[in-house]
Amino acid sequence: MTESELVAENDSVWLSSKKAKKELKVSDCHLMHLRLAGKLQFRKEGNRFYYLIPAVNTTDENLLR
């Protein structure tokens, strides 16, 4: 994924799993559960997952439950 691909529409950014976990302050397991529940938009490239996260992250309590 190139640097220009990281910024998406609606002021959101594609983050790697590691960066998404840090930004959302969740564990690997919880990030996976959010993905499986359809609460996070993601894409998979090879063995890597990228998550679409709002650029100005106001932690959404409903998302993290």
PyMOL commands that set and color helices and strands:
alter all, ss='L'
color gray80, all
select helices_A, chain A and resi 3-6+9-11+17-24+28-36+61-64
alter helices_A, ss='H'
color red, helices_A
select strands_A, chain A and resi 7-8+12-16+42-45+48-54
alter strands_A, ss='S'
color yellow, strands_A
deselect
rebuild
show_as cartoon
